[in-house]
């Protein structure tokens, strides 16, 4: 069985070295949603709009007072209707510019927005999830072709950190930097369910990109990180690392997407720590998913799509087979290898 899974992982990666880079999601296809009740959201939204040249017609204003961590399904449905009413047919993705709310009951708010609220998953959070039609899909227009508007959350707890995150996203792809994708098989066997899908170690010369698999609990001192994927409740030594612009990083643990309360779950690390350490996008689950690899980014699928030119939001969404409990965070348009 292990050989079959490993073979599948290699097949998913394909051969990006000789492939023509794809055209990533464009700023005219992205809408941003600003919470006018949150001054940080307003400030960061204005900065993002300017840096990414978001069209005026693609800016939606809402009011969510009090920064609740969660919305109940009824209140979320009203929010979704308000957002959708402000979008034109060419908008393929939505960026919510705030830290909270970030979940709808047991669903990540980004999953609930893109796929619709999944009440059945909340009845049994450890049950298998509903499959995403976008998993490893070739489509370039998810709303037009699949009736799915991708979504991501850009956290705004610190305006300065949010601006730095946006700057990293816009810098991605300005020039091709030497970089490495790191995959860690840790001592935490319950959180290593993705290890069979790690891309094979090697080098893609045309992208100046290496892939490495390490058997260790933490990466230390690396200065060239494009991708960092691991399985741990909390990841040590982040302060010793440097991420290249556009870097993706995530850890398989139950409550990484519970952004502001994850530490209450036996010390699990919030996905916010990845962005604070220098990554440009990340992912985590907001409720107990059990350790199905399908509920987390598949390393081979993520690697293939990102290296072939997809944006961060496209590559991350394509990599999660059952995303209902997931939260996608970061700067969505980062695309280090897109065709310019």
C-alpha positions in Angstrom: 0.0 0.0 0.0 2.8 2.4 0.8 4.3 2.0 -2.6 1.0 2.7 -4.3 0.5 5.9 -2.3 4.1 7.0 -3.0 3.5 6.3 -6.7 0.4 8.4 -6.7 2.3 11.3 -5.1 5.0 11.2 -7.8 2.3 11.0 -10.5 0.5 14.1 -9.1 3.7 16.1 -9.2 4.2 15.5 -12.9 7.1 17.2 -14.6 6.8 20.9 -14.1 10.4 21.6 -15.1 9.5 21.7 -18.8 6.0 23.0 -18.6 5.0 26.4 -19.7 4.1 28.5 -16.6 0.4 29.1 -16.2 -1.3 32.5 -16.0 -2.3 33.0 -12.3 -5.5 34.7 -11.0 -5.4 38.4 -11.8 -6.3 41.4 -9.7 -9.4 42.1 -11.8 -10.7 38.7 -10.9 -10.4 39.2 -7.2 -12.8 41.1 -4.9 -11.9 42.3 -1.5 -14.3 42.6 1.5 -13.6 45.3 4.1 -15.2 45.3 7.5 -16.1 49.0 8.1 -16.6 48.3 11.8 -12.9 47.3 12.2 -10.3 50.1 11.7 -7.6 47.6 11.0 -9.6 46.1 8.2 -10.2 49.5 6.7 -6.6 50.5 6.8 -5.3 47.2 5.4 -8.0 47.0 2.8 -7.0 50.4 1.5 -3.3 49.4 1.3 -4.2 46.1 -0.4 -6.4 47.8 -3.0 -3.6 50.2 -3.8 -0.8 47.6 -3.9 -2.8 45.1 -6.0 -4.7 47.7 -8.1 -8.1 46.2 -7.2 -10.9 47.7 -9.3 -13.3 50.0 -7.4 -16.2 47.7 -8.5 -14.5 44.8 -6.8 -14.5 46.3 -3.3 -17.3 45.3 -1.0 -18.0 47.0 2.4 -19.7 45.2 5.3 -20.1 45.8 9.0 -19.3 43.0 11.5 -19.1 44.7 14.9 -17.3 43.2 17.9 -14.8 40.9 16.0 -16.5 37.6 16.9 -14.4 34.6 16.4 -17.3 32.6 15.0 -20.6 33.4 13.2 -23.7 31.3 13.5 -24.9 29.9 10.1 -27.9 32.3 9.8 -25.8 35.4 10.4 -23.1 34.1 8.0 -25.7 33.5 5.3 -26.8 37.1 5.5 -23.1 38.2 5.2 -22.5 35.9 2.2 -25.6 37.3 0.5 -24.4 40.8 1.1 -21.0 40.0 -0.3 -22.3 38.2 -3.3 -24.7 41.0 -4.2 -21.7 43.3 -4.7 -19.8 41.0 -7.1 -19.8 40.9 -10.9 -19.7 37.7 -12.9 -16.0 37.9 -13.7 -15.0 37.8 -10.0 -13.4 34.4 -9.4 -12.2 34.8 -5.8 -12.8 36.8 -2.7 -10.4 38.1 0.0 -11.9 38.9 3.4 -9.7 41.4 5.1 -9.9 40.8 8.8 -8.7 38.3 11.4 -12.1 37.5 13.0 -14.6 36.1 12.3 -12.8 33.1 10.9 -15.2 30.3 11.4 -18.9 29.4 10.9 -19.8 26.8 13.6 -17.3 24.0 12.7 -16.6 25.3 9.2 -13.7 27.6 8.3 -15.3 30.9 7.0 -13.4 30.6 3.7 -14.7 27.0 3.2 -18.2 28.1 4.1 -18.1 31.0 1.7 -16.7 29.0 -1.2 -18.6 25.7 -0.8 -21.6 26.7 1.3 -22.0 25.9 5.0 -21.8 22.2 5.7 -24.0 21.4 8.7 -23.5 17.6 8.3 -19.8 18.0 8.9 -20.6 19.7 12.2 -22.8 16.8 13.3 -19.6 14.6 13.1 -16.5 16.6 12.7 -14.3 13.5 12.5 -16.4 12.0 9.7 -15.1 12.1 6.1 -15.8 15.4 4.4 -17.6 16.3 1.2 -15.2 16.3 -1.8 -14.2 19.6 -3.5 -14.7 19.8 -7.2 -11.7 22.1 -7.3 -9.3 19.5 -5.9 -6.3 19.3 -8.3 -8.6 20.8 -11.1 -7.2 22.3 -14.3 -9.7 25.1 -14.5 -8.5 28.7 -14.5 -12.0 30.2 -13.8 -13.5 28.4 -10.8 -16.6 30.6 -10.5 -17.4 30.6 -14.2 -16.8 26.9 -14.7 -17.6 25.3 -11.3 -19.7 28.0 -9.5 -17.1 28.2 -6.8 -15.6 31.6 -5.8 -12.4 30.8 -4.0 -11.8 32.7 -0.8 -9.0 33.6 1.6 -8.7 35.6 4.8 -6.0 38.3 5.2 -5.4 38.7 9.0 -5.2 42.2 10.3 -4.3 41.9 14.0 -1.3 44.0 13.2 -1.6 46.6 10.4 2.2 46.7 10.1 2.5 42.9 9.8 -0.4 42.8 7.3 1.3 45.4 5.1 4.5 43.4 5.2 2.6 40.3 4.2 1.0 42.1 1.3 4.5 43.4 0.2 5.8 39.8 0.3 3.0 38.7 -1.9 3.5 41.5 -4.5 7.3 40.8 -4.5 6.8 37.1 -5.3 7.7 36.5 -8.9 9.5 39.8 -9.4 12.5 37.6 -10.0 13.2 33.9 -9.6 15.1 33.3 -6.4 16.9 30.1 -5.4 14.5 28.3 -3.1 13.7 25.0 -1.4 10.5 23.2 -0.6 11.0 21.4 2.8 8.9 18.5 3.9 9.4 17.2 7.5 8.5 13.7 8.7 8.4 14.3 12.4 8.3 12.0 15.5 4.5 12.8 15.8 3.2 9.8 13.9 -0.5 10.8 14.3 0.2 14.0 12.4 2.4 12.5 9.7 -0.4 11.2 7.5 0.8 13.4 4.6 4.3 12.0 4.5 3.5 9.5 1.7 2.6 12.5 -0.5 5.8 14.4 -0.1 7.4 15.2 -3.5 10.5 13.2 -4.3 13.8 15.0 -3.4 15.4 16.7 -6.4 15.9 19.9 -8.3 14.0 21.8 -10.9 16.7 23.8 -12.6 14.4 26.0 -14.6 12.8 27.3 -11.3 16.1 27.3 -9.3 14.1 25.1 -6.9 15.1 22.2 -4.7 12.9 19.7 -2.8 14.1 18.1 0.4 12.5 15.6 2.8 13.9 15.6 6.4 13.2 13.3 9.3 13.3 15.8 12.1 10.8 17.7 14.4 11.8 21.2 13.3 13.7 23.0 10.5 16.4 25.3 11.8 18.5 28.0 10.1 17.1 27.6 6.6 17.2 30.8 4.6 15.5 29.9 1.3 12.1 28.5 2.2 9.4 28.4 -0.5 7.3 25.6 1.0 7.4 24.2 4.5 5.0 21.4 5.4 5.1 19.3 8.6 3.0 17.5 11.1 3.3 18.9 14.7 1.0 20.5 17.2 3.4 23.4 17.4 6.5 24.1 15.3 9.7 25.2 17.0 12.6 27.4 15.7 10.5 29.6 13.4 12.6 32.5 14.5 15.7 31.0 12.9 14.1 30.8 9.4 13.8 33.1 6.3 11.1 32.6 3.8 11.3 33.8 0.2 8.4 36.1 -1.0 5.4 34.0 -1.8 6.3 31.1 0.6 3.6 28.7 1.7 3.8 26.9 5.1 1.4 24.8 7.2 1.3 22.1 9.9 -1.0 19.2 10.2 -2.7 19.7 13.6 -6.3 19.8 14.6 -6.8 23.5 15.5 -4.3 25.5 13.6 -7.1 27.4 11.9 -8.6 28.4 15.2 -6.5 31.5 14.8 -7.1 33.2 18.2 -7.9 30.3 20.4 -5.7 27.4 19.1 -3.4 27.5 22.2 -6.4 26.5 24.3 -6.3 23.2 22.5 -3.4 21.5 24.2 -0.9 24.1 23.1 -1.6 23.8 19.4 0.0 26.5 17.2 -2.1 29.0 15.3 -1.5 29.3 11.6 -1.0 33.0 12.2 2.5 32.1 13.5 3.5 31.1 9.9 2.6 34.5 8.6 4.4 36.2 11.4 7.5 34.2 10.7 7.5 35.3 7.1 5.3 32.9 5.1 2.9 34.5 2.6 0.0 32.0 2.9 -1.0 29.2 5.2 -3.9 26.8 6.1 -5.4 25.3 9.2 -8.6 23.6 10.4 -10.9 25.3 12.9 -12.5 22.2 14.4 -11.4 18.7 15.2 -11.0 17.0 11.8 -9.1 13.9 12.9 -6.0 13.2 10.9 -7.5 12.6 7.4 -4.9 13.8 4.9 -7.8 14.8 2.7 -8.6 17.6 5.1 -5.2 19.2 4.8 -3.1 20.5 1.9 -1.8 17.5 -0.2 2.0 18.2 -0.5 2.3 16.9 -4.1 -0.8 18.7 -5.4 0.2 22.0 -3.7 3.8 21.8 -5.0 2.7 20.9 -8.6 0.2 23.7 -8.9 2.3 26.4 -7.3 5.4 25.6 -9.3 3.4 25.4 -12.5 2.3 29.0 -12.0 -0.9 29.1 -10.0 -1.4 31.8 -7.4 -1.3 31.0 -3.7 -5.1 30.9 -3.4 -5.5 28.6 -6.4 -2.7 26.2 -5.4 -3.9 26.0 -1.8 -7.5 25.4 -2.7 -6.6 22.8 -5.3 -4.6 20.9 -2.7 -7.4 20.2 -0.2 -9.8 17.4 -1.1 -12.2 17.9 1.8 -11.9 21.5 2.9 -15.1 22.2 4.9 -13.2 22.6 8.2 -10.4 24.5 6.7 -9.3 28.1 6.7 -7.1 29.6 4.0 -5.1 32.7 5.1 -2.6 35.0 3.5 -2.1 37.0 0.4 -4.0 35.3 -2.4 -2.3 36.7 -5.6 1.3 35.7 -4.7 2.5 33.7 -7.7 6.3 33.2 -7.9 6.2 31.1 -11.1 3.3 32.5 -13.0 3.7 33.6 -16.7 4.2 37.3 -16.8 
